Amino acid sequence: MTPPAGNAGSRTDRAVPIANDYETIEESSARMKFSIVTISFNQRAYLEQAMLSVLEQDHPEIEYIVVDPGSTDGSRELIERYSPRLSRVIFEPDAGAADGLNKGFRAATGEIFGFLNSDDVLLPQALSRVNQAFAEAPDADIVMGNGFIVDRAGARVRHIHAAGFTARRFFYGASTWLQQSTFFRRGAFVAAGGFNPLNRSCWDGELALEMVLRGAKVQYLNQDLSLFRLHPQSITGSNRHKQMMKGDADRMFQRAAGRRWSRLDSVRGCFYRLERLLTHPGALESALRARAWRKLGAGAG
């Protein structure tokens, strides 16, 4: 299939030189320019839907950058087909997803940043709604919206309602947010130093945490913006991912708190999570659906 004509792209490169720093971009609250980065690696089955979900957004100012360090499943050929509609294509090895995302954002020129995995989806009008949220809250550095966890076929299995993202709640497992529905100002990203390339499990969480620790203000948007797909090939949810995430979480906690995690922190976490279930919109229903889904998955195995 030949990709339909579009107006999202301006230039396609095979390799983009990485600047030493990020240029300062003058921001306009009326019609902001979005830079969206997709990191692609051997997810050909879902990649086209992910790319089209960005390319078919109704917002007029979108710079779409796709990074692929070496897929061998036909993903690169698909990206080539869509290259006339992409702003940049970066085909070069990287040191992991965080490193690849850094390369993408170093080539970005937009005012608002966001990133979408190659197996996830932006919902229609998502970027227009985020643009409006930033315009109505000019002091906000991060906008977090709602969304859905979906299965391999795209069926919606759990609703995520973003709220309560603070450093303390993040560490105690009491914040709720969806990376695919999270967008941030260029300045907040730069102040946080971008993604930590040493983080192999929760580079998105570490970036959000770093931005908040540096004073970034979060604005919540009560709109569904994206679909986060979980499937057998997903990194998230695997035992290896859980082990890596524990190591990264311990490292982040020690640096932020200046001490190691203790038993008292485990107790605090229980209270924070209970408070979230009792007060957070939709938290109890979401937890029950997640539990039922996990049981269904275990039974199917």
C-alpha positions as CSV (number, residue, x, y, z in Angstrom):
1,M,0.0,0.0,0.0
2,T,1.3,3.5,-0.9
3,P,1.0,5.9,2.0
4,P,-1.5,8.6,1.4
5,A,-0.2,12.1,0.7
6,G,0.1,14.4,3.8
7,N,1.6,17.6,5.1
8,A,3.3,16.5,8.3
9,G,6.9,16.1,7.0
10,S,9.5,18.5,5.7
11,R,12.7,16.5,5.5
12,T,13.9,13.0,5.8
13,D,17.5,12.0,6.8
14,R,19.2,8.7,7.2
15,A,21.4,9.9,10.1
16,V,21.0,13.0,12.0
17,P,24.0,14.6,13.7
18,I,23.5,15.2,17.4
19,A,23.9,18.7,18.6
20,N,25.9,19.5,21.7
21,D,22.9,21.3,23.2
22,Y,19.3,22.2,22.4
23,E,18.5,25.4,20.7
24,T,16.1,27.8,22.4
25,I,12.7,27.8,20.7
26,E,10.4,30.8,21.2
27,E,7.1,29.5,22.3
28,S,3.6,30.6,21.2
29,S,0.6,29.6,23.2
30,A,-1.8,30.0,20.3
31,R,-0.7,27.2,18.0
32,M,2.3,25.3,19.4
33,K,4.6,23.1,17.4
34,F,4.7,19.5,18.6
35,S,7.8,17.3,18.2
36,I,6.7,13.6,18.5
37,V,9.3,10.9,18.5
38,T,8.7,7.2,17.9
39,I,11.4,4.7,18.7
40,S,10.9,1.6,16.5
41,F,12.5,-1.8,16.9
42,N,11.0,-5.0,15.4
43,Q,7.3,-4.1,16.0
44,R,6.2,-4.1,12.3
45,A,2.8,-5.6,13.2
46,Y,1.8,-2.4,15.1
47,L,4.1,0.3,13.6
48,E,1.9,1.5,10.8
49,Q,-1.0,2.1,13.1
50,A,1.2,4.0,15.5
51,M,2.6,6.2,12.8
52,L,-0.8,6.9,11.2
53,S,-2.2,7.9,14.6
54,V,0.4,10.7,14.7
55,L,0.2,11.6,11.0
56,E,-3.6,11.8,11.0
57,Q,-3.8,14.2,14.0
58,D,-5.8,17.4,13.2
59,H,-3.2,19.7,14.8
60,P,-1.4,21.6,12.0
61,E,2.0,22.0,13.6
62,I,3.5,18.5,14.1
63,E,7.1,17.5,13.6
64,Y,7.3,13.7,13.5
65,I,10.6,11.9,14.0
66,V,11.0,8.1,13.8
67,V,14.1,6.4,15.2
68,D,15.0,2.8,14.3
69,P,18.4,1.4,15.4
70,G,18.2,-1.7,13.2
71,S,14.9,-3.6,12.9
72,T,15.0,-6.7,10.8
73,D,11.3,-7.5,10.5
74,G,10.3,-5.1,7.7
75,S,9.9,-2.1,10.0
76,R,12.5,-0.1,8.1
77,E,11.0,-0.7,4.8
78,L,7.6,0.5,6.2
79,I,9.3,3.6,7.6
80,E,10.9,4.2,4.1
81,R,7.4,4.1,2.5
82,Y,6.1,6.8,4.9
83,S,9.3,8.9,4.8
84,P,7.7,11.6,2.6
85,R,5.3,12.3,5.5
86,L,8.0,12.1,8.2
87,S,10.0,15.1,9.3
88,R,13.1,13.1,10.2
89,V,14.1,9.4,10.0
90,I,17.1,8.3,12.0
91,F,18.5,5.0,11.0
92,E,21.6,4.3,13.2
93,P,22.6,2.1,16.1
94,D,21.9,3.3,19.6
95,A,22.7,2.2,23.1
96,G,19.0,1.4,24.0
97,A,15.6,3.1,23.8
98,A,16.6,6.1,26.0
99,D,19.6,6.8,23.9
100,G,17.5,6.5,20.7
101,L,14.9,8.9,22.1
102,N,17.6,11.4,23.0
103,K,18.8,11.3,19.4
104,G,15.3,12.0,18.2
105,F,14.7,14.9,20.5
106,R,18.1,16.4,19.8
107,A,16.9,16.7,16.2
108,A,13.5,18.2,17.3
109,T,12.6,21.9,16.9
110,G,9.1,22.0,18.5
111,E,7.9,23.7,21.6
112,I,6.1,20.7,23.1
113,F,7.6,17.2,23.2
114,G,6.0,13.8,23.3
115,F,6.9,10.2,22.4
116,L,5.0,7.2,21.2
117,N,6.2,3.6,21.3
118,S,5.9,1.8,17.9
119,D,3.1,-0.5,19.3
120,D,1.0,2.3,20.9
121,V,-1.6,4.7,19.5
122,L,-2.5,8.4,19.8
123,L,-6.3,8.9,19.8
124,P,-7.8,11.4,17.3
125,Q,-7.5,15.1,18.3
126,A,-5.1,14.3,21.1
127,L,-2.6,16.9,20.2
128,S,-5.2,19.6,19.7
129,R,-6.5,19.0,23.1
130,V,-3.0,19.1,24.6
131,N,-2.3,22.3,22.8
132,Q,-5.4,23.8,24.3
133,A,-4.4,22.6,27.8
134,F,-1.0,24.2,27.6
135,A,-2.6,27.4,26.2
136,E,-5.1,27.5,29.1
137,A,-2.3,26.8,31.7
138,P,0.7,28.8,30.5
139,D,2.6,28.1,33.7
140,A,2.3,24.3,33.2
141,D,5.4,22.4,32.1
142,I,3.8,18.9,31.8
143,V,0.3,17.9,30.6
144,M,-0.8,14.4,31.6
145,G,-4.0,13.0,30.1
146,N,-6.0,9.8,30.4
147,G,-6.0,6.8,28.2
148,F,-6.5,3.0,28.0
149,I,-4.4,-0.1,28.3
150,V,-5.3,-2.4,25.3
151,D,-4.5,-5.9,24.5
152,R,-2.8,-7.3,21.3
153,A,-5.9,-6.9,19.3
154,G,-6.6,-3.4,20.5
155,A,-9.4,-4.2,22.9
156,R,-9.6,-1.8,25.8
157,V,-9.0,-3.6,29.1
158,R,-8.2,-0.9,31.6
159,H,-8.8,2.9,31.8
160,I,-6.0,5.1,33.2
161,H,-7.0,8.4,34.8
162,A,-3.9,10.5,35.4
163,A,-3.6,12.2,38.8
164,G,-1.2,12.7,41.7
165,F,2.2,12.7,40.1
166,T,4.7,13.8,42.8
167,A,8.1,12.4,43.6
168,R,6.9,10.9,46.8
169,R,3.8,9.3,45.2
170,F,5.9,8.0,42.3
171,F,8.2,6.1,44.6
172,Y,5.4,4.7,46.7
173,G,3.4,3.5,43.7
174,A,0.6,5.9,44.4
175,S,0.7,8.1,41.3
176,T,-1.2,7.3,38.1
177,W,-0.1,8.4,34.7
178,L,0.3,7.1,31.2
179,Q,3.5,7.9,29.3
180,Q,1.7,7.9,25.9
181,S,-0.7,10.6,27.2
182,T,2.1,12.8,28.7
183,F,3.5,15.9,27.0
184,F,6.1,18.4,28.2
185,R,7.7,21.7,27.3
186,R,11.0,21.6,25.6
187,G,12.5,23.6,28.5
188,A,11.5,21.1,31.1
189,F,13.1,18.3,29.0
190,V,16.3,20.2,28.7
191,A,16.4,21.1,32.4
192,A,16.1,17.4,33.3
193,G,19.0,16.5,31.0
194,G,16.8,14.3,28.7
195,F,16.5,10.6,29.1
196,N,19.1,8.7,31.2
197,P,20.6,6.2,28.7
198,L,21.7,3.9,31.6
199,N,18.1,3.3,32.5
200,R,16.8,0.2,30.6
201,S,13.4,-0.2,32.3
202,C,11.7,3.0,33.2
203,W,13.4,5.8,31.3
204,D,10.0,7.5,30.9
205,G,9.4,7.5,34.6
206,E,12.8,8.8,35.4
207,L,12.4,11.7,33.0
208,A,9.0,12.6,34.5
209,L,10.5,12.4,38.0
210,E,13.5,14.5,37.0
211,M,11.3,17.2,35.6
212,V,9.1,17.3,38.7
213,L,12.1,17.3,41.0
214,R,13.4,20.4,39.1
215,G,10.1,22.2,39.7
216,A,8.1,21.3,36.7
217,K,4.4,22.0,37.2
218,V,2.0,19.2,36.1
219,Q,-1.4,20.0,34.6
220,Y,-4.0,17.2,34.3
221,L,-6.2,16.9,31.3
222,N,-9.4,14.9,31.8
223,Q,-9.4,13.6,28.2
224,D,-8.5,10.2,26.8
225,L,-5.4,10.7,24.6
226,S,-3.8,7.4,23.9
227,L,-3.8,3.6,23.9
228,F,-1.0,1.7,25.6
229,R,-0.7,-1.8,24.1
230,L,0.4,-4.8,26.2
231,H,1.2,-8.0,24.3
232,P,3.6,-11.0,24.6
233,Q,6.4,-9.1,22.9
234,S,6.1,-6.1,25.1
235,I,9.0,-5.2,27.3
236,T,6.7,-4.0,30.1
237,G,5.4,-6.8,32.3
238,S,8.2,-9.4,31.6
239,N,10.1,-10.8,34.5
240,R,13.4,-9.4,33.1
241,H,11.8,-6.0,32.9
242,K,10.6,-6.2,36.5
243,Q,14.1,-7.1,37.7
244,M,15.6,-4.2,35.8
245,M,12.9,-1.9,37.0
246,K,13.6,-2.7,40.7
247,G,17.3,-1.9,40.2
248,D,16.5,1.4,38.4
249,A,13.9,2.3,41.1
250,D,16.3,1.6,43.9
251,R,18.9,3.8,42.2
252,M,16.5,6.7,41.6
253,F,15.1,6.5,45.2
254,Q,18.6,6.6,46.7
255,R,19.6,9.7,44.6
256,A,16.3,11.5,45.3
257,A,16.0,10.6,49.0
258,G,19.7,10.4,49.9
259,R,19.2,7.0,51.5
260,R,18.2,3.4,50.8
261,W,14.7,2.0,50.8
262,S,13.6,0.8,54.2
263,R,10.9,-1.4,55.7
264,L,9.2,1.8,56.9
265,D,9.0,3.0,53.3
266,S,7.2,-0.3,52.4
267,V,4.6,0.5,55.1
268,R,4.3,4.1,53.9
269,G,3.8,2.8,50.4
270,C,0.8,0.6,51.6
271,F,-0.9,3.7,53.1
272,Y,-0.2,5.8,50.0
273,R,-1.7,3.2,47.7
274,L,-4.7,2.7,49.9
275,E,-5.3,6.4,50.0
276,R,-5.1,6.4,46.1
277,L,-7.7,3.6,45.9
278,L,-10.1,5.4,48.1
279,T,-9.7,8.9,46.7
280,H,-8.4,8.7,43.1
281,P,-11.1,8.9,40.4
282,G,-11.6,5.4,39.0
283,A,-8.7,3.9,40.9
284,L,-10.7,1.1,42.6
285,E,-12.5,0.1,39.4
286,S,-9.2,0.1,37.4
287,A,-7.5,-2.1,40.0
288,L,-10.3,-4.6,40.0
289,R,-10.2,-4.7,36.2
290,A,-6.5,-5.1,36.2
291,R,-6.7,-8.0,38.7
292,A,-9.4,-9.7,36.6
293,W,-7.3,-9.3,33.4
294,R,-4.3,-10.8,35.1
295,K,-6.4,-13.8,36.2
296,L,-7.7,-14.2,32.7
297,G,-4.2,-14.1,31.3
298,A,-3.0,-16.7,33.9
299,G,-5.9,-19.0,33.0
300,A,-5.2,-18.7,29.3
301,G,-1.6,-19.7,29.9
